[in-house]
Amino acid sequence: MSDDPGFGGCRFGVERRRHCRFPISAPAKYVLQGRHGTAVMSNIGRGGVFLKAQNPLPVGQQVELFLDWPAMLDGRCPLRLVIQGQALRISERGSAVSILRYEYRLRHKAAQAAHPLAMVG
């Protein structure tokens, strides 16, 4: 674990993961094999995310996640975090997804006014 106060300060109990996870409860959408679904993200870290989806994510499958990021670019531009990952494991609590690639995109203002996550992608 690093001494960097930005990321090394995560002390949420005994942590066996290589990278810290940060608690975040936020709605998300996903695309899996062409099907769309909804989920609630529980935590996120450099290596992966944990979420509770309406249907369990099949282990080994590629998944694309969309999360309206709580912070804004320059304090005025809403962002969406798009994650491409792979479902690693499932339990009764939810699904763990590794992060293979991610990017921030500007969120459509019309979608934001209508409903968070209304326009996926």
C-alpha positions, 0 to 999 in steps of 0.5 A: 500500500502506498503512503500517498494520501490520495489513494494510500489512505484507504483503511476500511478494515482488513483489505486483501485486494491489491488496490483500494476500493472506495465506497460509492452508491450510484445508479449504473447501466450496463450492456452485456451481449447486446442486452441493457440492464440497470445496477447499483454500484457499491464500490470502485477501485483502480482494478474493478467495481462491485455492483448489484445488477437486476440480473447476475452478470455471467462470469467471464463475459465482457460488460460495458458499464455507464456511471454518471460521475458525481464530480463535474469537469471544471465545476460545470460539465457533467461527466459519465464514466464508461467502463469496459470490463469482465465479470469476475465473480458473483455472489448473493451480494452482487457482481465483481467486474474487473476494469479492462479500460475506462474513459470519461465522456461528457454527459448529454445535458438533455439526458441529465435533465430528463433522467440520470443515465437516460442516454447510455453511451 
